[in-house]
Amino acid sequence: VVNPTSYCHLNAAVPILRLYLDEAADHRAHLRLSLPSIRSLIGALRLESDHGWERDLEVLVFLYWLAHASSYRVVSQTFDIPKTSVHDIVHRVSKAVLGILRKVICFPTGDDLEAVGAGFAQLSGSPAFSRAVGAIDGCHIRMKPPANTSHCYYNRKLFHSIQLQAITDHRGKFLDIFVGYPGSVHDARVLRNSPVYLGSLYPPPGKCILGDGGYPCLSAPICLITPYREPVHNPVQARFNSKHSRARNIIERAFGMMKTRWRSIFFKALEISPAFVPEVVTCCAVLHNLALLNGDIVEAEDEEDHDDDPPEPHNPQARVGDHVRDNLAAAVSAPNICVAALHEHDYL
C-alpha cells in the first residue's frame, strides 16, 4: 500500500523535479509546456490535495507521460514512485483536465466573435471573409484498435485511427472538438453526428464556418462554406477558392502545432486502451489552448498532411449553401474602392 503522505514534497534529487524547480530551465524540452503554462494548468485543475506539492507532482507526472508516451514503468522510474501510483495519477489528472474542457474550449460571443471575424478577413486578405468565424476539419489519430472491430478503424490512408473533428478560430485556438469516431467514417458523417451540427450550436446567424471539399456546402442547420470544386468555371470562383484556402489553412496549422507539441502521442500508434484514447486526445486539445493563452507557441514542423475526403452522397435533410457561397464569392471580387472617373459623367 502506497502512503500518499510520502509524496507531499518534491524530491530535488530526482532530475525531472530538479528541472521543474529551476525557473530558468527550458521545461518544454521534457514536459512540452513552458513553466507559465504548467503553473496555469495546475491552478486551473480541481485536484484534491492535502499536501503542499502533491498537485504539482501529479501534474508533472501526467505531463511527462503525455510528452513521452512512455510506459507507466518508465515514468515510475523517472519520478521514483510506484508504477501503480503513476497509473492512478495519469487517469486522475486526465479526468481533471476534462473537467475544465468547457472553460478552455468554447465558442466566442460579442466582441470576441467580431475579433474572430476580423482575424479571418485578415488571414484571407478579403474583408468579405469577416463573416467567417471558424474553420472546421478532421484529423486521424493513430491507435491500436480493438481486436474484434479493427476493420472499422482502418482509414483510407491505410492505418488504424480515430477521428478528431475540430473548429478553430483565426489564431488556431480550438473552439469545439468532437473525438471518437472510427477512422473509416467519412468526415461529413462525423459532422452530421456531432453536437455542433445536431444542435445548430455554431456559427450564429449571419456568420459561417469554412470547410474543405470533403464537407457539403450548407446554409442549414449550420452555415458551412466550402470551396468550389475544381476545375472552377470563372475567375470569380478561382479568386474565392484562393482566399478561402488562405483563411481555412489555420486549422491545418493548429493540428500541426498540437501534433508537434505532443509528437509522442500523434506520430505513432497509441498503445493504450482504445476507450482511453479519446480522453487523451481531448486533454491534448485542452493543453493546446492553455499554451496559446500563455503565449507558449510551438510552430508546426509539418502542417497537417491533408487531402480532402471524396464527396459524400447528398444529404436531403441539409439545405445547400451554394447561394451563400456565390454571394460571398461576389463580395470577394467586388472592387474595394470607387474609381473617381466613373462619377465624372452622367450615364443615365
Disulfide bonds with the S-S distance in Angstrom:
none
